[in-house]
Each structure stands twice: as C-alpha cells, then as structure tokens.
Amino acid sequence: MPARDLDSRVLHPAGWSPPIGYANGIVAPPGRLVFIAGQVGWDAQQRFATPDLVPQFEQALKNVLAILAEAGGKPEHICRLTAYCCDKPAYLGGRKELGRIWRRLMGTHYPAMTMIFVSDLLDAPGKIELEATAVVPDEPGA
C-alpha cells in the first residue's frame, strides 16, 4: 500500500528572512517516527565508488531514502536532516550540482537541516554522512 502524504507545516516566524534550501522548523501530525542512522556514500555492499564528495552525497541521500522506504516513507516525510561533511571546499564548490541532486531525489521538500563540518568520518574515504528523522503517516486502519 503506498504511503499517504504527510500534512506537515513549515514553521517560519513573521519577519524572518526566508531560509534557502532548508526549513527552520517543521511540525508534523502524529505518525510513526523513523530514525535513520548516518548514511555515507557507499553502495549496498559498503563500497565507495569514488572519493569525490558530490557523488558520495547522492549515494548517501539515496541510502537514506531506501531505508525510509522500508518504513513506507517518502522523501516529504523527512522532517529533519543532519549532514556531517569533512570537505568544506568540495561542498562549497559542488553546491550547484548538490542542489540538482537534491531536487531530483527530494523535489522541493526542504526539512529542518543542519550542516556540520567535521575533521573526519569513520568510514574512509567518506566525505559526507547524512542522518534523518521522518514522520510516516499511520496506515489507515492501523
């Protein structure tokens, strides 16, 4: 059975400048909470295809979405996303392509997000790790 849409609402205080590429906050109706552990840019066999940040970001986001789909969730059910990145110059240099990847996989849904630059990640040669929290609507009759 396909997942129902989440009737979430972006929280944006009056008078604040609009955020670009994220939401300051989201309120979601009751549903099933899904906590997705940090996902790096490796494939299902835990192999990195490249040491480059942009393709690793794409794979890490695909990994998040694959885990979410196991709970019946869709991209718009993600309420919070935290990114840990250890290559700030590559991130800043790749923002245009990262945006294209985001729109292809997530559409125009922008959850509450935090970007943290760190010195290293556990899984080498990982450059970015994404963790997420989602609220998946309860199935009718569940």
DSSP file (Angstrom, degrees, kcal/mol; ACC not computed):
  #  RESIDUE AA STRUCTURE BP1 BP2  ACC     N-H-->O    O-->H-N    N-H-->O    O-->H-N    TCO  KAPPA ALPHA  PHI   PSI    X-CA   Y-CA   Z-CA
    1    1 A M              0   0    0      0, 0.0   138,-0.0     0, 0.0     2,-0.0   0.000 360.0 360.0 360.0 131.3    0.0    0.0    0.0
    2    2 A P        -     0   0    0      0, 0.0     2,-0.1     0, 0.0    71,-0.1  -0.319 360.0-102.8 -68.0 149.9    1.5    3.4   -0.9
    3    3 A A        -     0   0    0     70,-0.1     2,-0.1     1,-0.1    70,-0.1  -0.442  35.2-120.7 -70.3 142.8    2.4    5.8    1.9
    4    4 A R        -     0   0    0    133,-0.2    70,-0.1    -2,-0.1     2,-0.1  -0.473  34.7 -94.5 -78.4 156.7    0.0    8.7    2.4
    5    5 A D        -     0   0    0     -2,-0.1     2,-0.5   131,-0.1    -1,-0.1  -0.409  37.2-120.9 -69.0 147.9    1.2   12.2    2.2
    6    6 A L        -     0   0    0     -2,-0.1     2,-1.5    -3,-0.1    -1,-0.1  -0.796  10.5-143.9 -92.3 129.0    2.3   13.9    5.4
    7    7 A D        +     0   0    0     -2,-0.5     2,-0.1     2,-0.0    -1,-0.1  -0.517  42.7 158.6 -90.6  67.4    0.4   17.1    6.2
    8    8 A S        -     0   0    0     -2,-1.5     2,-0.4    20,-0.1    20,-0.2  -0.447  30.0-145.6 -89.9 165.1    3.4   18.9    7.7
    9    9 A R  E     -A   27   0A   0     18,-2.4    18,-2.6    -2,-0.1     2,-0.3  -0.997  13.1-127.9-135.0 130.6    3.7   22.6    8.1
   10   10 A V  E     -A   26   0A   0     -2,-0.4     2,-0.7    16,-0.2    16,-0.3  -0.579  22.4-136.5 -74.4 135.6    6.9   24.7    7.8
   11   11 A L        +     0   0    0     14,-3.1    14,-0.5    -2,-0.3    13,-0.3  -0.859  34.6 161.5 -97.7 116.1    7.5   26.9   10.8
   12   12 A H        -     0   0    0     -2,-0.7     3,-0.1    12,-0.1    -2,-0.0  -0.871  32.3-135.6-140.3 102.2    8.6   30.4    9.8
   13   13 A P    >   -     0   0    0      0, 0.0     3,-1.9     0, 0.0    -2,-0.0  -0.259  35.1 -97.0 -59.7 141.0    8.3   33.3   12.2
   14   14 A A  T 3  S+     0   0    0      1,-0.3     3,-0.1     0, 0.0     0, 0.0  -0.279 108.3  22.4 -56.5 137.6    6.9   36.5   10.8
   15   15 A G  T 3  S+     0   0    0      1,-0.3    -1,-0.3    -3,-0.1     2,-0.2   0.281  91.1 125.7  88.4 -11.6    9.6   39.0    9.8
   16   16 A W    <   -     0   0    0     -3,-1.9    -1,-0.3     1,-0.1    -4,-0.0  -0.555  67.3-111.1 -79.0 144.7   12.3   36.4    9.4
   17   17 A S        -     0   0    0     -2,-0.2    -1,-0.1     1,-0.1     0, 0.0  -0.483  44.7 -98.4 -66.5 145.0   14.2   36.2    6.1
   18   18 A P        -     0   0    0      0, 0.0    -1,-0.1     0, 0.0     2,-0.1  -0.440  35.7-121.0 -69.0 138.1   13.4   33.1    4.2
   19   19 A P        -     0   0    0      0, 0.0     2,-0.6     0, 0.0     5,-0.0  -0.438  21.5-131.6 -72.2 153.2   15.9   30.2    4.6
   20   20 A I  S    S-     0   0    0      1,-0.2     3,-0.1    -2,-0.1     0, 0.0  -0.931  81.6  -6.0-112.5 114.1   17.5   29.0    1.4
   21   21 A G  S    S+     0   0    0     -2,-0.6     2,-0.3     1,-0.2    -1,-0.2   0.610 125.7  51.3  83.5  12.8   17.5   25.2    0.9
   22   22 A Y  S    S-     0   0    0     88,-0.1     2,-0.4    90,-0.0    90,-0.2  -0.968  74.8-116.7-162.4 170.8   16.1   24.3    4.3
   23   23 A A  B     -b  112   0B   0     88,-2.0    90,-0.7    -2,-0.3     3,-0.1  -0.925  15.6-139.0-113.6 144.6   13.3   25.0    6.8
   24   24 A N  S    S-     0   0    0     -2,-0.4     2,-0.3   -13,-0.3   -12,-0.1   0.829  85.3 -14.5 -68.9 -30.7   13.9   26.5   10.2
   25   25 A G        -     0   0    0    -14,-0.5   -14,-3.1    -3,-0.1     2,-0.4  -0.975  57.7-153.9-166.6 157.9   11.4   24.1   11.6
   26   26 A I  E     -A   10   0A   0     -2,-0.3     2,-0.5   -16,-0.3   -16,-0.2  -0.999   6.2-154.7-138.8 136.7    8.6   21.6   10.7
   27   27 A V  E     -A    9   0A   0    -18,-2.6   -18,-2.4    -2,-0.4    -2,-0.0  -0.955  18.6-167.8-110.1 134.0    5.6   20.5   12.6
   28   28 A A        -     0   0    0     -2,-0.5   -20,-0.1   -20,-0.2     3,-0.1  -0.909  20.2-116.7-122.6 147.3    4.2   17.1   11.6
   29   29 A P        -     0   0    0      0, 0.0   -21,-0.0     0, 0.0    -1,-0.0  -0.239  56.7 -65.6 -71.3 170.0    0.9   15.3   12.5
   30   30 A P  S    S+     0   0    0      0, 0.0   108,-0.4     0, 0.0     2,-0.3  -0.208  78.8 119.9 -56.3 147.2    1.0   12.1   14.5
   31   31 A G        -     0   0    0    106,-0.2     2,-0.6    -3,-0.1    -3,-0.0  -0.947  66.3 -47.6-179.6-166.1    2.6    9.1   12.7
   32   32 A R  E     -C  136   0B   0    104,-3.4   104,-2.9    -2,-0.3     2,-0.3  -0.793  51.8-134.4 -91.4 123.7    5.4    6.6   13.0
   33   33 A L  E     -C  135   0B   0     -2,-0.6     2,-0.5   102,-0.2   102,-0.2  -0.599  18.9-164.6 -76.3 135.0    8.8    8.1   13.8
   34   34 A V  E     -C  134   0B   0    100,-2.7   100,-2.6    -2,-0.3     2,-0.6  -0.988   2.8-163.8-123.3 122.4   11.6    6.8   11.7
   35   35 A F  E     -C  133   0B   0     -2,-0.5     2,-0.6    98,-0.2    98,-0.2  -0.931   6.4-162.4-108.1 119.0   15.2    7.4   12.9
   36   36 A I  E     -C  132   0B   0     96,-3.2    96,-1.6    -2,-0.6     3,-0.1  -0.903  14.7-133.3-109.2 119.6   17.8    6.9   10.1
   37   37 A A  E     -     0   0B   0     -2,-0.6    93,-0.1    94,-0.2    95,-0.1  -0.150  47.2 -66.4 -63.4 161.9   21.4    6.4   11.2
   38   38 A G  E     -     0   0B   0     93,-0.1     2,-0.5    91,-0.1    93,-0.3  -0.276  54.7-158.6 -53.5 127.4   24.1    8.3    9.5
   39   39 A Q  E     -C  130   0B   0     91,-3.0    91,-2.4    -3,-0.1     2,-0.1  -0.947   3.7-160.9-114.7 128.5   24.5    7.1    5.9
   40   40 A V  E     -C  129   0B   0     -2,-0.5     2,-1.0    89,-0.2    89,-0.2  -0.430  39.0 -88.0 -98.0 178.5   27.7    7.6    4.0
   41   41 A G  S    S+     0   0    0     87,-0.5     8,-0.5    -2,-0.1     9,-0.3  -0.189  84.1 115.1 -86.6  44.5   28.1    7.5    0.2
   42   42 A W  B     -F   48   0C   0     -2,-1.0     6,-0.2     6,-0.2    21,-0.1  -0.708  62.9-112.0-107.6 166.3   28.7    3.8   -0.2
   43   43 A D    >   -     0   0    0      4,-2.3     3,-2.2    -2,-0.2    -1,-0.1  -0.109  46.7 -79.8 -85.1-173.6   26.6    1.2   -2.0
   44   44 A A  T 3  S+     0   0    0      1,-0.3    -1,-0.1     2,-0.1    -2,-0.0   0.704 132.4  53.0 -63.4 -20.4   24.7   -1.7   -0.5
   45   45 A Q  T 3  S-     0   0    0      2,-0.2    -1,-0.3     0, 0.0    -2,-0.0   0.201 120.9-108.4 -98.7  14.9   27.9   -3.8   -0.2
   46   46 A Q  S <  S+     0   0    0     -3,-2.2     2,-0.4     1,-0.2    -2,-0.1   0.881  73.8 138.2  60.5  43.4   29.6   -0.9    1.7
   47   47 A R        -     0   0    0     -4,-0.0    -4,-2.3     0, 0.0     2,-0.5  -0.969  49.8-136.4-118.8 133.9   31.9    0.1   -1.2
   48   48 A F  B     -F   42   0C   0     -2,-0.4    -6,-0.2    -6,-0.2     8,-0.0  -0.753   6.8-161.4 -84.8 129.7   32.7    3.6   -2.2
   49   49 A A  S    S+     0   0    0     -8,-0.5    -1,-0.1    -2,-0.5    -7,-0.1   0.737  76.0   3.0 -79.5 -23.4   32.6    4.1   -6.0
   50   50 A T        -     0   0    0     -9,-0.3    -1,-0.2     2,-0.1    -9,-0.1  -0.989  58.1-130.5-157.8 154.1   34.6    7.4   -5.7
   51   51 A P  S    S+     0   0    0      0, 0.0     2,-0.2     0, 0.0    -1,-0.0   0.450  74.9 113.9 -85.4   0.4   36.3    9.5   -3.1
   52   52 A D     >  -     0   0    0      1,-0.1     4,-1.4    75,-0.0    75,-0.1  -0.507  65.6-138.2 -81.0 140.1   34.5   12.6   -4.5
   53   53 A L  H  > S+     0   0    0     -2,-0.2     4,-2.9     1,-0.2     5,-0.2   0.905  93.7  56.9 -63.8 -47.7   32.0   14.4   -2.3
   54   54 A V  H  > S+     0   0    0      1,-0.2     4,-2.1     2,-0.2    -1,-0.2   0.932 111.5  40.7 -58.9 -51.7   29.2   15.1   -4.8
   55   55 A P  H  > S+     0   0    0      0, 0.0     4,-2.2     0, 0.0    -1,-0.2   0.843 114.3  54.8 -66.4 -28.6   28.6   11.5   -5.9
   56   56 A Q  H  X S+     0   0    0     -4,-1.4     4,-2.9     2,-0.2    -2,-0.2   0.903 106.3  51.7 -67.1 -39.6   29.0   10.4   -2.3
   57   57 A F  H  X S+     0   0    0     -4,-2.9     4,-2.6     2,-0.2     5,-0.2   0.935 109.4  50.1 -59.5 -46.4   26.3   12.9   -1.3
   58   58 A E  H  X S+     0   0    0     -4,-2.1     4,-2.2    -5,-0.2    -2,-0.2   0.928 113.7  44.3 -59.5 -45.6   24.0   11.5   -4.0
   59   59 A Q  H  X S+     0   0    0     -4,-2.2     4,-2.5     2,-0.2    -1,-0.2   0.906 112.1  52.4 -67.1 -41.1   24.6    7.9   -2.8
   60   60 A A  H  X S+     0   0    0     -4,-2.9     4,-2.2     2,-0.2    -2,-0.2   0.912 111.2  47.1 -61.1 -42.1   24.2    8.8    0.9
   61   61 A L  H  X S+     0   0    0     -4,-2.6     4,-2.4     2,-0.2    -1,-0.2   0.897 110.9  51.6 -67.3 -39.5   20.9   10.5    0.2
   62   62 A K  H  X S+     0   0    0     -4,-2.2     4,-2.2    -5,-0.2    -2,-0.2   0.893 109.1  51.9 -61.3 -38.6   19.7    7.5   -1.9
   63   63 A N  H  X S+     0   0    0     -4,-2.5     4,-2.1     2,-0.2    -2,-0.2   0.916 108.7  49.7 -63.9 -43.8   20.7    5.3    1.1
   64   64 A V  H  X S+     0   0    0     -4,-2.2     4,-2.4     1,-0.2    -2,-0.2   0.938 113.0  47.2 -58.0 -47.3   18.6    7.5    3.5
   65   65 A L  H  X S+     0   0    0     -4,-2.4     4,-2.3     1,-0.2    -2,-0.2   0.841 108.9  54.1 -66.9 -34.0   15.6    7.3    1.1
   66   66 A A  H  X S+     0   0    0     -4,-2.2     4,-1.1     2,-0.2    -1,-0.2   0.909 110.9  45.7 -66.1 -41.7   16.0    3.5    0.7
   67   67 A I  H >X S+     0   0    0     -4,-2.1     4,-0.6     1,-0.2     3,-0.5   0.923 112.3  51.4 -66.7 -43.2   15.9    3.0    4.5
   68   68 A L  H ><>S+     0   0    0     -4,-2.4     5,-2.3     1,-0.2     3,-1.5   0.893 104.5  57.2 -59.4 -40.8   12.9    5.4    4.7
   69   69 A A  H ><5S+     0   0    0     -4,-2.3     3,-1.8     1,-0.3    -1,-0.2   0.812  95.2  65.7 -61.7 -30.2   11.1    3.4    2.0
   70   70 A E  H <<5S+     0   0    0     -4,-1.1    -1,-0.3    -3,-0.5    -2,-0.2   0.776 103.8  46.6 -61.8 -25.3   11.4    0.3    4.2
   71   71 A A  T <<5S-     0   0    0     -3,-1.5    -1,-0.3    -4,-0.6    -2,-0.2   0.298 127.2-102.1 -96.6   7.7    9.1    2.0    6.7
   72   72 A G  T < 5S+     0   0    0     -3,-1.8    -3,-0.2     1,-0.2     2,-0.1   0.655  77.3 143.4  82.0  15.7    6.7    3.0    3.9
   73   73 A G      < -     0   0    0     -5,-2.3    -1,-0.2    -6,-0.1   -70,-0.1  -0.465  37.4-154.3 -93.3 162.2    8.0    6.6    3.8
   74   74 A K    >   -     0   0    0    -70,-0.1     3,-2.4    -2,-0.1     4,-0.4  -0.815  39.0 -94.6-125.3 165.9    8.7    9.1    1.1
   75   75 A P  G >  S+     0   0    0      0, 0.0     3,-1.9     0, 0.0    31,-0.1   0.857 121.3  59.9 -51.4 -39.7   11.1   12.0    0.8
   76   76 A E  G 3  S+     0   0    0      1,-0.3   -68,-0.1    58,-0.0    34,-0.1   0.567  92.4  68.7 -70.8  -5.5    8.5   14.5    2.0
   77   77 A H  G <  S+     0   0    0     -3,-2.4    58,-2.3    57,-0.1     2,-0.4   0.599  73.6 105.3 -84.6 -11.7    8.1   12.6    5.3
   78   78 A I  E <   +D  134   0B   0     -3,-1.9    56,-0.3    -4,-0.4     3,-0.1  -0.567  41.1 172.9 -71.1 124.6   11.7   13.6    6.3
   79   79 A C  E     +     0   0B   0     54,-2.6    33,-2.1    -2,-0.4     2,-0.4   0.686  65.0  24.5-103.2 -26.8   11.3   16.3    9.0
   80   80 A R  E     -De 133 112B   0     53,-2.0    53,-2.4    31,-0.2     2,-0.4  -0.999  58.6-178.3-145.6 136.9   15.0   16.7   10.0
   81   81 A L  E     -De 132 113B   0     31,-2.4    33,-1.8    -2,-0.4     2,-0.5  -0.995   6.0-166.5-137.1 129.7   18.3   16.0    8.2
   82   82 A T  E     -De 131 114B   0     49,-2.8    49,-2.5    -2,-0.4     2,-0.4  -0.968   7.1-161.9-116.6 131.2   21.8   16.4    9.7
   83   83 A A  E     -De 130 115B   0     31,-3.0    33,-3.1    -2,-0.5     2,-0.5  -0.936   5.7-164.6-114.6 134.0   24.8   16.4    7.4
   84   84 A Y  E     +De 129 116B   0     45,-2.9    45,-2.3    -2,-0.4     2,-0.4  -0.979  17.1 179.1-115.0 121.2   28.4   15.8    8.6
   85   85 A C  E     -De 128 117B   0     31,-2.7    33,-2.5    -2,-0.5    43,-0.2  -0.973  24.8-171.4-129.1 136.6   30.9   16.8    6.0
   86   86 A C  S    S+     0   0    0     41,-2.3     2,-0.2    -2,-0.4    42,-0.1   0.173  79.1  62.2-111.8  17.8   34.7   16.7    6.2
   87   87 A D     >  +     0   0    0     40,-0.4     4,-2.3     1,-0.1    -1,-0.2  -0.611  53.7 170.0-141.1  79.0   35.5   18.6    2.9
   88   88 A K  H  > S+     0   0    0      1,-0.2     4,-2.9     2,-0.2     5,-0.3   0.893  79.3  53.1 -60.7 -43.3   34.1   22.2    3.2
   89   89 A P  H  > S+     0   0    0      0, 0.0     4,-2.4     0, 0.0    -1,-0.2   0.913 111.2  46.9 -59.8 -40.4   35.8   23.4    0.0
   90   90 A A  H  > S+     0   0    0      2,-0.2     4,-1.4     1,-0.2    -2,-0.2   0.885 112.8  50.3 -67.2 -37.5   34.4   20.5   -2.0
   91   91 A Y  H  < S+     0   0    0     -4,-2.3     4,-0.4     2,-0.2     3,-0.3   0.955 113.5  43.8 -63.8 -49.7   30.9   21.1   -0.5
   92   92 A L  H >< S+     0   0    0     -4,-2.9     3,-0.9     1,-0.2     4,-0.2   0.892 115.3  49.2 -63.8 -39.3   31.0   24.8   -1.4
   93   93 A G  H 3< S+     0   0    0     -4,-2.4     3,-0.2    -5,-0.3    -1,-0.2   0.747 114.5  45.7 -70.4 -23.9   32.4   24.1   -4.9
   94   94 A G  T 3X S+     0   0    0     -4,-1.4     4,-3.0    -3,-0.3     5,-0.2   0.305  76.2 111.2-101.7   8.5   29.7   21.5   -5.5
   95   95 A R  H <> S+     0   0    0     -3,-0.9     4,-2.4    -4,-0.4    -1,-0.2   0.846  76.6  52.1 -56.9 -38.9   26.7   23.4   -4.3
   96   96 A K  H  > S+     0   0    0     -3,-0.2     4,-1.7    -4,-0.2    -1,-0.2   0.945 115.3  40.7 -64.0 -46.9   25.1   23.8   -7.7
   97   97 A E  H  > S+     0   0    0      2,-0.2     4,-2.4     1,-0.2    -2,-0.2   0.879 112.8  55.3 -68.8 -37.5   25.4   20.1   -8.5
   98   98 A L  H  X S+     0   0    0     -4,-3.0     4,-2.6     1,-0.2    -1,-0.2   0.898 106.6  52.0 -60.7 -39.5   24.3   19.2   -5.0
   99   99 A G  H  X S+     0   0    0     -4,-2.4     4,-2.6    -5,-0.2    -1,-0.2   0.891 108.2  50.5 -63.0 -40.4   21.2   21.3   -5.5
  100  100 A R  H  X S+     0   0    0     -4,-1.7     4,-2.0     2,-0.2    -2,-0.2   0.914 111.5  48.1 -63.8 -42.2   20.4   19.4   -8.7
  101  101 A I  H  X S+     0   0    0     -4,-2.4     4,-2.2     2,-0.2     5,-0.3   0.931 111.2  51.5 -62.8 -45.0   20.8   16.1   -7.0
  102  102 A W  H  X>S+     0   0    0     -4,-2.6     4,-3.9     1,-0.2     5,-0.7   0.949 110.8  46.8 -56.6 -51.5   18.6   17.3   -4.1
  103  103 A R  H  X5S+     0   0    0     -4,-2.6     4,-1.1     1,-0.2    -1,-0.2   0.851 112.0  51.4 -63.3 -34.4   15.8   18.4   -6.5
  104  104 A R  H  <5S+     0   0    0     -4,-2.0    -1,-0.2    -5,-0.2    -2,-0.2   0.894 124.0  27.3 -68.3 -39.2   15.9   15.2   -8.4
  105  105 A L  H  <5S+     0   0    0     -4,-2.2    -2,-0.2    -5,-0.2    -3,-0.2   0.791 137.2  24.6 -93.6 -31.5   15.7   13.0   -5.3
  106  106 A M  H ><5S-     0   0    0     -4,-3.9     3,-1.4    -5,-0.3    -3,-0.2   0.515  85.7-152.7-113.9  -9.6   13.7   15.2   -2.9
  107  107 A G  T 3<< -     0   0    0     -4,-1.1    -1,-0.3    -5,-0.7    -2,-0.1  -0.493  67.0 -32.2  68.5-137.8   11.8   17.6   -5.1
  108  108 A T  T 3  S+     0   0    0     -2,-0.2     2,-0.5    -4,-0.1    -1,-0.2   0.127 101.9 123.5-103.4  20.3   11.1   20.9   -3.5
  109  109 A H    <   -     0   0    0     -3,-1.4   -31,-0.0    -6,-0.1    -3,-0.0  -0.727  36.1-178.7 -84.0 122.8   10.8   19.4    0.0
  110  110 A Y        -     0   0    0     -2,-0.5   -88,-0.1   -88,-0.1     3,-0.1  -0.917   6.8-166.2-124.9 103.9   13.3   21.1    2.4
  111  111 A P        -     0   0    0      0, 0.0   -88,-2.0     0, 0.0     2,-0.4  -0.152  44.9 -71.2 -75.3 177.0   13.2   19.7    6.0
  112  112 A A  E     -be  23  80B   0    -33,-2.1   -31,-2.4   -90,-0.2     2,-0.3  -0.604  69.3-172.7 -65.6 126.2   14.8   21.3    9.0
  113  113 A M  E     - e   0  81B   0    -90,-0.7     2,-0.4    -2,-0.4   -31,-0.2  -0.930  25.5-166.9-133.5 151.2   18.5   20.8    8.3
  114  114 A T  E     - e   0  82B   0    -33,-1.8   -31,-3.0    -2,-0.3     2,-0.5  -0.999   8.2-158.0-133.7 134.9   21.9   21.2   10.0
  115  115 A M  E     - e   0  83B   0     -2,-0.4     2,-0.5   -33,-0.2   -31,-0.2  -0.967  12.6-174.9-113.2 124.4   25.3   21.1    8.2
  116  116 A I  E     - e   0  84B   0    -33,-3.1   -31,-2.7    -2,-0.5     2,-0.5  -0.978  15.9-146.3-121.9 127.0   28.3   20.3   10.4
  117  117 A F  E     - e   0  85B   0     -2,-0.5     2,-0.2   -33,-0.2   -31,-0.2  -0.828  25.5-179.5 -94.5 127.7   31.8   20.4    9.2
  118  118 A V        -     0   0    0    -33,-2.5   -30,-0.1    -2,-0.5     3,-0.1  -0.755  37.6-118.4-123.8 165.6   34.0   17.8   10.9
  119  119 A S  S    S-     0   0    0     -2,-0.2     2,-0.3     1,-0.2   -33,-0.1   0.804  87.7 -16.0 -77.7 -28.4   37.6   16.7   10.7
  120  120 A D        -     0   0    0    -35,-0.1     2,-0.3     4,-0.0    -1,-0.2  -0.986  56.1-128.2-166.1 163.8   37.0   13.2    9.6
  121  121 A L        -     0   0    0      5,-0.3     5,-0.1    -2,-0.3   -36,-0.0  -0.857  27.9-119.3-117.7 158.0   34.4   10.4    9.3
  122  122 A L  S    S+     0   0    0     -2,-0.3     2,-0.9     1,-0.2    -1,-0.1   0.909  99.2  63.8 -62.3 -44.0   34.7    6.8   10.5
  123  123 A D  S >  S-     0   0    0      2,-0.1     3,-2.4    -3,-0.0    -1,-0.2  -0.738  93.4-117.7 -95.0 105.0   34.3    5.2    7.1
  124  124 A A  T 3  S+     0   0    0     -2,-0.9   -76,-0.1     1,-0.3     3,-0.1  -0.591  92.7  20.6 -82.4 143.0   37.1    6.2    4.7
  125  125 A P  T 3  S+     0   0    0      0, 0.0    -1,-0.3     0, 0.0    -2,-0.1  -0.695  92.1 133.6 -94.5  44.0   37.2    7.6    2.1
  126  126 A G    <   +     0   0    0     -3,-2.4    -5,-0.3     1,-0.1     3,-0.1  -0.246  25.8 177.0 -58.2 136.4   33.8    9.1    3.2
  127  127 A K        +     0   0    0      1,-0.3   -41,-2.3   -75,-0.1   -40,-0.4   0.578  66.3  27.2-112.5 -19.8   33.4   12.8    2.8
  128  128 A I  E     - D   0  85B   0    -43,-0.2   -87,-0.5   -42,-0.1     2,-0.4  -0.999  56.2-168.6-148.5 144.3   29.7   13.2    3.9
  129  129 A E  E     -CD  40  84B   0    -45,-2.3   -45,-2.9    -2,-0.3     2,-0.4  -1.000   9.3-161.3-135.2 133.9   27.3   11.4    6.2
  130  130 A L  E     -CD  39  83B   0    -91,-2.4   -91,-3.0    -2,-0.4     2,-0.3  -0.954   7.6-177.9-119.5 131.8   23.6   12.1    6.4
  131  131 A E  E     - D   0  82B   0    -49,-2.5   -49,-2.8    -2,-0.4     2,-0.3  -0.954  12.2-171.4-124.5 150.5   21.2   11.2    9.2
  132  132 A A  E     -CD  36  81B   0    -96,-1.6   -96,-3.2    -2,-0.3     2,-0.4  -0.949  22.2-153.0-142.4 156.6   17.5   11.8    9.2
  133  133 A T  E     +CD  35  80B   0    -53,-2.4   -54,-2.6    -2,-0.3   -53,-2.0  -0.999  24.8 180.0-127.0 133.1   14.3   11.8   11.2
  134  134 A A  E     -CD  34  78B   0   -100,-2.6  -100,-2.7    -2,-0.4     2,-0.5  -0.898  25.3-144.1-130.0 158.2   11.0   11.2    9.5
  135  135 A V  E     -C   33   0B   0    -58,-2.3  -102,-0.2    -2,-0.3    -2,-0.0  -0.965  19.2-165.1-122.4 111.9    7.3   11.0   10.4
  136  136 A V  E     -C   32   0B   0   -104,-2.9  -104,-3.4    -2,-0.5     3,-0.1  -0.854  27.1-113.4 -98.3 125.4    5.5    8.5    8.3
  137  137 A P        -     0   0    0      0, 0.0  -133,-0.2     0, 0.0  -106,-0.2  -0.227  36.2-102.4 -56.7 142.7    1.7    8.7    8.5
  138  138 A D        -     0   0    0   -108,-0.4     3,-0.1     1,-0.1  -134,-0.1  -0.388  40.7-106.8 -61.8 142.9   -0.1    5.8   10.1
  139  139 A E    >   -     0   0    0      1,-0.1     3,-2.3    -3,-0.1    -1,-0.1  -0.469  45.5 -91.7 -68.6 142.2   -1.7    3.5    7.6
  140  140 A P  T 3  S+     0   0    0      0, 0.0    -1,-0.1     0, 0.0     0, 0.0  -0.322 113.5  13.6 -55.5 132.6   -5.5    3.7    7.5
  141  141 A G  T 3         0   0    0     -3,-0.1    -2,-0.1     1,-0.1    -3,-0.0   0.480 360.0 360.0  81.6   2.0   -6.9    1.2    9.9
  142  142 A A    <         0   0    0     -3,-2.3    -1,-0.1     0, 0.0    -3,-0.1   0.488 360.0 360.0 -80.9 360.0   -3.6    0.5   11.6
